[in-house]
Amino acid sequence: MSALPAPARLALNSATTKRWSAAEAIEGCARAGIPGIGLWRDQVAASGLERTADLIWTTGVKVSSLCRGGFFTAADERGRRAAIEDNLRAVEEAAQLGTDVLILVCGGLPPGSRDLAGARRMVADGIAQVAPYAEQQGVRLAIEPLHPMFCADRSVVCTLGQALDLAEEVDGVLDGPIDGAGRAAGDLAVGVAVDTYHVWWDPQLHEQIARAGRRILAFQVGDWTVPLPADALLGRGHVGDGHIDVREIADSVAKAGYTGYTEVEIFSQRVWDTPGDETLHTLIERYEEYLAS
Amino acid sequence: MSALPAPARLALNSATTKRWSAAEAIEGCARAGIPGIGLWRDQVAASGLERTADLIWTTGVKVSSLCRGGFFTAADERGRRAAIEDNLRAVEEAAQLGTDVLILVCGGLPPGSRDLAGARRMVADGIAQVAPYAEQQGVRLAIEPLHPMFCADRSVVCTLGQALDLAEEVDGVLDGPIDGAGRAAGDLAVGVAVDTYHVWWDPQLHEQIARAGRRILAFQVGDWTVPLPADALLGRGHVGDGHIDVREIADSVAKAGYTGYTEVEIFSQRVWDTPGDETLHTLIERYEEYLAS
């Protein structure tokens, strides 16, 4: 279907082709020549973990990230322990799929709660408990700040600056002394995921991207379209459909030292209702139009 | 209807009783014993400016703020000039209604634009052009940061920190040298409006409220309920209905030195469909339950 050669840094995030299983999405990327894929755990489970890992091996498509760990906030200790356990499994799945990036969507307020500071402490505690095992498995944790409109129900981590504060709290400051020893970027256990849809509005965005530097473990793109639909989750558009200057943010991210994939992640009923191969073709076209050098 | 005495610092923002004209809202406050009212210009126009000002005089209800000036962003010079003109009229209306606070909702991106930095410059320019006339009329401009989900279409001013940066840019830093002379809090021409609904998620909220100090010219309250409805504008609830610890924010605002009204502003179809007197009764009840000392 696509006559264009796919860009070398382009990745599909499999949430964009939600009706596909992981196996179908990997095969779709292989057909389209898209070299990377960010996978969601539910889609991996639908295809089977072993089979998905095999398919990654045979197609040569690389897994840019696994979505998602996190959701550390819970009303009681039992719930918080279950979340930690689930994150340890996610770390193992990431390792098995050959990616060193596990994206964390950290969780909103527990039902009925108004204790935002308390929920944020649960998140910091949760990441600190998962990080040592992740490091041991060679998987890095990418804290993803979500748009503040998801603060109540999906992520109390709302800004890139806050995500970096958390990463530094758990992982130590880069090049700073940790147990008396310096720490190089290659040793990073905890970093951040930057998604244009979630961070584009932030007046501190470019300064925080510069601060993030090598802590940027994943870069996701999607556009902001208005009006927002109900629940606000599915209001995204292809790059170029909306109000975000995606190129400007991509340039900042590159300038900060990020050299990894650009993952296209779009939650949109309209996109989901489009045949997957057609969506992948649009990804390549839009990348060429808005993001290729 | 209300057996409770209304708290001395409570104000209705007339958007909460959207089906009422300004005159009806003022009369409703007088009946309920609510001492303050934040008025919207469209409702004032519906009742007539003169008649509204007379009613304020005769009922003794005080105008806590006028909503709203702003919307400085426009695709062309003509549009931006028209916005300035409209803001000068809003300043005059505020003065005539006996309030010294004009709330600014600064405007989103012009249609089709992705130039966020450019839109933010338009806002700074617009406020700078309105401020001298406002100062002359004894009206202070309260920059209201809106929730970042409104960045594209209603306000490129998204955080309290950003609003304060803007206020300081236009108005000079408090106690700092302006033209060689110090500047006291009483001389403030530009400040901010803090609305719990818009700022509650901000990890820097309490430090920015402390920084704001006497620049807080208005304090509005409303609660965050989930799920968000389409367009996200009408998803608010009465204090206590949702996820915001309104009391904690009110305490911060008081600690920063704010002594003015607490205006209840709720955009909600459910609240709008409720008879106004009943809504005012709920305002008083919730204030007593969640905000009274």
Interface residues (C-beta under 8 A of the other chain):
Chain A: L109 S113 R114 D115 L116 R120 H147 P148 M149 C151 A152 D153 V156 C158 T159 G161 Q162 D165 W200 W201 D202 P203 Q204 W224 V226 P227 L228 P229 A230 D231 A232 G242 H243 I244 D245
Chain B: L109 S113 R114 D115 L116 R120 H147 P148 M149 C151 A152 D153 V156 C158 T159 G161 Q162 D165 W200 W201 D202 P203 Q204 W224 V226 P227 L228 P229 A230 D231 A232 G242 H243 I244 D245
